Amino acid sequence: MKMIGIRDSATGVTQVARVVEDRAIVLADKAAFWSDPQGHLDRSAAADPAHGRPMSDVTEVPLVPDTARVLCIGLNYHAHANEGGFTVPQYPTIFGRWTASLSVGGVAVPVPANEAGLDWEGEIAAYVGAPLTDVDPDTARSAVLGYSTFNDLTARKAQKLTAQWTLGKNGDKSGPMGPLVTADEVGDLRDGLRLQTRVNGVTVQDGNTKSMIFDIGEVLSLVSQTMTLHPGDVVATGTPEGVGYVREPAWLLNDGDVVEVEVDRLGVLRTPIGGSR
């Protein structure tokens, strides 16, 4: 199944909808959906597309709940750690995004002040579908509701001001996400999904999830030892090699550029760069 968030034009409430063919079938408002995500998916199995709204009539927004923790994994592909001059970490490098930084495909992302541009980081995001407290990797892996394309667009100057990466990873609208595709249709990331990033049609990243250092089960298990994870929490699983700032000369995104992240079984996430904050 493919799921998106849509904003009700009359009330401003965000709803979660299932996409069937070219129509969006509303399942519940965002808070209600994440209180029982699997139950809503099970009840939607027989949804009639005739009851949905044309995709052309809906405004898509992130379906992540406002209370979600969005955890991002840095340096999670061997070649990406190497290209930045980092030693492969013993444990996953985890930093946070606020939900306010999230957006969806097609939304223009502004370049922050004092930055030479934004850097691309094509990724896969995993959505937690059940509470997790001190669980083993297999249990954690089985609790993933689904996955989406993600672009961890980064303000490198702000990121490198201090040892903490938070500022450079939370620019306005800098976390575009594609639709959620349920885990049963995606499969196990350890089996390998191809991930490509293109800038103005030029391929700049071409990786495979087989090259991840820490798989999603290991990451969720580790996090759950310290804090309970809840339905709707998100883990962005890291980016492969090919980012812009390590190139000679550096290649960064600016107004007018278009960046696309394409992942097997998840589709293409297209993001224009530019506009106001």
Helices and strands as residue ranges (DSSP letters): E 2-7, E 14-20, E 23-29, H 30-35, H 37-43, G 49-51, E 53-54, G 55-57, E 60-61, E 70-74, H 78-83, E 93-97, G 99-101, E 102-104, E 122-128, H 137-142, E 144-151, H 156-159, G 167-169, E 175-177, E 180-182, H 183-186, G 189-191, E 194-199, E 202-208, G 209-211, H 216-226, E 234-236, E 258-263, E 267-272
